[in-house]
Amino acid sequence: MIPASRPRNYLQSALYVAIAGVIAVMLVERLLAYAEVAEKAAMEATVSQLNSALYARLAYLALRGEYEAIEALPDKSPFATAEATSAAYLGEFDDAPPGGVERGKWYFDHGRRELVYSPRFRRYLFSVDEGQALGSVRFVLEVRKSSNHAYRGVALRPAGVWRWEPEL
């Protein structure tokens, strides 16, 4: 046992600093993983809310007999179609917003007719087909029909095959 009056030497101090550093790195790693899980959940909640609003819009248009408007739904932004607002939605652009895409923001790519989300955290976001990291997640609006004027629903589905599974 070391007496309390004896000062610590440099080796003991370095050991304490190293232990504190390892614990801090593990904590930061865990917090970043939780932040990515939270962002993924927020993105999924936004897609779910848009799907619900789009389904209600489809029902409204079908009841009014506005079939041309229903067929034009994939050409317009899901946020505009659903009349949804979000501080994270940048608007409609022909390709990408000028000046680059801010992380954590949505926009509609008019040229490709896709809703795009650019996540803040994307360490665990990968393309399944190519096996490479992705910078954004894209969704396509799909109107499902069973016959000429009979609609089964509308939904945002992922464009491409990707996996976003943060490890906890």
Backbone torsions as a table, in degrees:
resi	resn	phi	psi	omega
1	MET	NA	139.1	-178.0
2	ILE	-92.9	128.8	178.1
3	PRO	-63.7	148.2	-177.8
4	ALA	-66.2	-26.1	-177.8
5	SER	-80.2	-12.8	-178.0
6	ARG	-80.5	128.4	179.4
7	PRO	-72.3	153.6	177.8
8	ARG	-74.6	150.5	175.8
9	ASN	-96.0	176.5	-176.7
10	TYR	-64.6	-33.6	-179.8
11	LEU	-65.8	-42.9	177.9
12	GLN	-64.4	-44.0	179.8
13	SER	-62.7	-42.3	178.7
14	ALA	-64.2	-38.2	178.3
15	LEU	-64.1	-43.0	178.6
16	TYR	-63.4	-41.6	179.0
17	VAL	-65.9	-41.0	179.6
18	ALA	-64.7	-42.7	178.9
19	ILE	-63.4	-44.4	178.7
20	ALA	-63.2	-38.6	178.8
21	GLY	-64.9	-42.5	178.9
22	VAL	-64.1	-42.6	178.9
23	ILE	-64.5	-40.5	179.3
24	ALA	-64.6	-41.8	179.0
25	VAL	-63.9	-42.7	178.8
26	MET	-63.8	-39.7	179.1
27	LEU	-65.8	-45.7	179.5
28	VAL	-63.0	-42.6	178.1
29	GLU	-58.7	-45.3	-179.7
30	ARG	-66.0	-40.9	178.8
31	LEU	-65.7	-38.1	176.8
32	LEU	-65.4	-38.6	177.5
33	ALA	-64.8	-42.3	177.9
34	TYR	-65.7	-36.3	177.0
35	ALA	-64.3	-38.5	178.8
36	GLU	-69.2	-38.4	176.2
37	VAL	-62.3	-42.8	180.0
38	ALA	-65.0	-39.9	178.9
39	GLU	-66.2	-41.0	178.1
40	LYS	-62.6	-41.8	178.6
41	ALA	-64.2	-38.9	177.5
42	ALA	-65.4	-40.6	177.4
43	MET	-62.7	-45.6	179.3
44	GLU	-63.8	-35.9	177.4
45	ALA	-66.0	-40.3	177.9
46	THR	-63.9	-43.8	178.1
47	VAL	-63.0	-40.9	179.0
48	SER	-63.9	-43.3	178.0
49	GLN	-64.6	-40.8	177.1
50	LEU	-64.2	-41.7	178.0
51	ASN	-59.2	-43.4	179.2
52	SER	-63.4	-45.6	179.9
53	ALA	-67.0	-36.6	177.7
54	LEU	-67.0	-38.1	178.7
55	TYR	-64.8	-41.4	177.4
56	ALA	-64.5	-39.3	178.6
57	ARG	-65.3	-40.6	177.0
58	LEU	-61.4	-44.5	179.4
59	ALA	-62.1	-42.4	179.4
60	TYR	-61.3	-47.8	-179.2
61	LEU	-67.0	-37.2	179.1
62	ALA	-67.1	-40.0	178.7
63	LEU	-65.8	-31.1	178.3
64	ARG	-84.7	-8.7	179.7
65	GLY	77.2	23.1	-179.1
66	GLU	-91.1	71.0	-174.4
67	TYR	-71.0	-30.9	177.0
68	GLU	-65.7	-38.3	178.4
69	ALA	-66.1	-35.8	178.0
70	ILE	-66.1	-43.2	-179.8
71	GLU	-66.2	-24.2	-179.4
72	ALA	-88.3	-3.5	-178.2
73	LEU	-56.1	-43.2	-179.3
74	PRO	-65.6	-15.8	-179.1
75	ASP	-83.4	-13.6	-176.3
76	LYS	-111.7	161.3	178.4
77	SER	-64.3	133.3	176.2
78	PRO	-59.6	-31.7	177.1
79	PHE	-65.5	-42.0	178.9
80	ALA	-70.0	-42.1	179.9
81	THR	-62.4	-44.1	-178.2
82	ALA	-81.3	-4.4	-176.4
83	GLU	54.2	41.2	179.8
84	ALA	-99.2	147.8	177.1
85	THR	-120.6	149.0	177.8
86	SER	-157.5	139.7	176.9
87	ALA	-68.1	-20.1	-178.9
88	ALA	-88.8	-1.7	-179.2
89	TYR	-94.2	122.3	-176.5
90	LEU	-87.4	-26.7	-179.3
91	GLY	124.2	-162.9	-177.7
92	GLU	-104.6	137.1	-179.6
93	PHE	-139.0	157.0	179.3
94	ASP	-71.2	-32.5	177.0
95	ASP	-135.4	-89.5	175.9
96	ALA	-122.5	158.1	178.4
97	PRO	-59.9	142.4	177.8
98	PRO	-62.7	138.5	-179.1
99	GLY	87.1	5.5	178.5
100	GLY	93.5	169.1	-176.8
101	VAL	-100.8	129.5	174.5
102	GLU	-74.3	143.5	178.0
103	ARG	-72.0	143.6	-179.2
104	GLY	82.3	17.5	-176.8
105	LYS	-121.2	154.0	175.9
106	TRP	-106.6	149.9	168.6
107	TYR	-155.3	161.3	178.5
108	PHE	-105.7	121.5	177.0
109	ASP	-86.6	101.1	-175.1
110	HIS	-65.4	-36.3	-178.9
111	GLY	-63.1	-42.3	-179.1
112	ARG	-97.1	-4.9	-178.3
113	ARG	55.4	50.5	-178.3
114	GLU	-131.9	141.6	171.7
115	LEU	-87.9	127.8	-172.5
116	VAL	-118.6	135.4	172.9
117	TYR	-120.4	129.2	178.6
118	SER	-108.1	102.2	-175.2
119	PRO	-71.7	151.3	174.8
120	ARG	-69.3	-47.5	-179.4
121	PHE	-108.0	126.3	-176.8
122	ARG	-143.8	35.1	179.9
123	ARG	-68.3	-28.9	-176.2
124	TYR	-111.7	20.9	179.5
125	LEU	-100.5	114.9	-175.7
126	PHE	-134.7	149.7	170.8
127	SER	-79.8	127.4	-179.9
128	VAL	-71.3	-38.2	-178.4
129	ASP	-66.2	-47.7	-172.8
130	GLU	-98.6	-15.9	179.9
131	GLY	69.0	22.3	-179.2
132	GLN	-116.6	162.6	-179.7
133	ALA	-68.3	146.2	179.0
134	LEU	-109.5	149.7	176.8
135	GLY	-96.9	-18.2	-179.1
136	SER	-153.3	164.9	178.4
137	VAL	-116.4	133.0	-176.4
138	ARG	-118.4	144.8	179.3
139	PHE	-130.0	147.7	178.4
140	VAL	-118.4	137.9	176.7
141	LEU	-83.4	124.7	-177.5
142	GLU	-120.9	124.3	175.1
143	VAL	-98.5	121.5	-177.9
144	ARG	-97.3	125.7	179.8
145	LYS	-118.2	148.5	173.4
146	SER	-108.0	-25.5	174.6
147	SER	-154.6	-165.8	-172.4
148	ASN	-50.8	-58.7	-179.8
149	HIS	-121.2	29.1	177.3
150	ALA	-113.2	119.0	-176.1
151	TYR	-110.0	136.2	179.1
152	ARG	-94.8	-16.4	179.2
153	GLY	153.6	-177.2	179.3
154	VAL	-144.2	143.7	-179.0
155	ALA	-159.2	153.1	169.8
156	LEU	-88.4	123.2	178.1
157	ARG	-120.3	150.7	-179.5
158	PRO	-62.3	138.5	174.4
159	ALA	-92.5	111.1	-175.0
160	GLY	91.8	172.5	-179.0
161	VAL	-110.9	116.7	-179.5
162	TRP	-136.8	162.9	179.8
163	ARG	-133.2	131.0	178.1
164	TRP	-132.5	92.4	-175.4
165	GLU	-129.7	87.3	177.0
166	PRO	-62.2	139.0	-178.3
167	GLU	-91.5	127.1	177.6
168	LEU	-106.3	NA	NA
